[in-house]
Amino acid sequence: MAAPRDVSLEVNGRPVVLHLDPDAPLLMVLRNDLELNGPKYGCGLGECGACTVLLDGRAVRSCVLPLSRAEGRRVVTLEGLGTVEAPHPVQAAFIAEQGAQCGYCLNGMIMTTVALLARRPDPSEAEIRDALAHNLCRCGTHVEILASVRRAVAEGAA
């Protein structure tokens, strides 16, 4: 463990300065220190996608990303996309298509979709499947998840 030091970053549009171990996993900092529970602890190995956040607009696995790698950068979590009253268009599409069962994978599916649509506003079915291929859903709502992404695309969520 490294000695704690000040680490500055932007989280959901707000500047944040944390005095923490710079090697701490970003996921733990987001959940434990900033009380942002959108990103989930799944595998702890960066394999399942439950912990996905946007780092400068790119989907990354926060469970394996040290806090120091987010220094000076923009982090967006599920909470930073929209509100209950005004959900982000991708969140709205997932709600409309009932793209969740237990909801554990939902954070990763939504954050990955937001990143995909930011770089490819009209992805093909193959591109959608490829982007989501490394986000695990154990409940089997893959059909609803794909329908959610297709709805987001059709409604111009990018």
N, C-alpha and C positions, 0 to 999 in steps of 0.2 A: 504494500500500500504506500502510495505517495503521501507526503505531508499535505494537509489541507491548504488550499489557496483560493483566492478570489477567481471565479470563472464567470465571465459575462457572455450572455447570449440573449437572443430574442425568442420568447415563447408565446405563441398565439398573439403576436403583434405587440407584446409588451416587453420592454427591456428587463432583464433579470440578472442580478449579481448574486452568486452563491459562493459561500466559503466552504468548500468541500474537497474531498479527495478527487483530483482530476481524472483518476482512473476508474472512478465509480461508474457503473453502467448507467447510461442515460435513462433507461427505463426506470431504474430504481429512484433516480433523482426526480423524474417526472411524477411518479406515483407517490413516493414517500415524502419528498420535500416540497413539491409543488401541488400535491393533492389532485393530480390529473389522472383519472382512472380509465380514460378511453383506451390507451395502450395496455394490453394485458401481458402478464407473464405466462407464457405457454411452455416452451421447451427450454428456454435459456441458452439455446445454441444458434439462434438466428435461422432456424429451419422451418418454423410453422407459420410465421407471419403475424401472430396475434399482437406483437409489440410494435408493429409498423407505425412510423411517424414520417412526416415530410421534413427533410433537411434541405433547406434552400430549394424546395419544390420537388425533390427527388425522394422516392419511397426508400426508407432504410429501416433495418432491424435494430431497434433501440436497445435490445437486451445484450447485444454484443458490441455496442458502440460506446467507447468511453466518453464521459462528459467532456474531456479536453478536445475531442474531435468536433464537438458542437460549438466550441468557443468562437464568439464573433459571428455566428451564423444564425439563420432563422429556422426555428423548429415550430412545426404546426402539428398539434394533436387533434384527435377527433373533436375535442371540445372547442377547438379553434376554427372549425369549419362553419358551423352554424349554431342556431339556438333551437330550443323547443318550438318557439313561435315562428322562427324563420330558418328552417333547416337548409343546409347546402343542397343544391339540386341532386347531387349523388345520394345524400342521405334521404331526401324525399323520394327518390326512385326506389331505394331499398325498402322504405316504408310502404310505398304503393304496391310493390310486387311481393311483399312479405318475404324479403330476402334473408330472413334469419329464423333459426329455430331456437337453439340455446343462446345464440348471440355471441359466443366466445370468439369466434373467428371474425365477427362483423367489423371490428376495428381495422384489421388488416385488409379485409376485402374492400372496405370503403376507401381507406387511405391509398391503397394500391390503384384503385379505380380513378381516384382524383388525380394521381400522378400520371396515370396512363392518358387520361383525357386532356391533361394539360399539354402533353407532347404530341398526342394523336387524337384530335377532336372527333374523328370519324373512323375508329379502328374497325378492322374486319373481325369476324367471329374468331378466326384463328389468332389474331393479335390479342383479343380479349382473353381467350383461353390461355394463351402463352403468358400474358401478364399475371394472371391469377393462379397459374399452375403451382407456384411455390407457397401458396396460402392454403393451409390445411383446414378443411371443414369435416368434422367427424360425424355431424348429424345428417349429412346427406342432402343438404339444401342447395346443391350445385345448380339444379335447374332454375330455382328461384333466384339465385345469385346472378346467374347469366342473364336471366330476364331483367333483373334490376339494372345491370350494366347496359343492356340494350336499350332500356327505357331512358336511362340517363343520357345515352348517346342521342336517341331520337328527340329528346327534349332539349338538346343543346347544352348539356351540363358543363361543357368545357369552359 
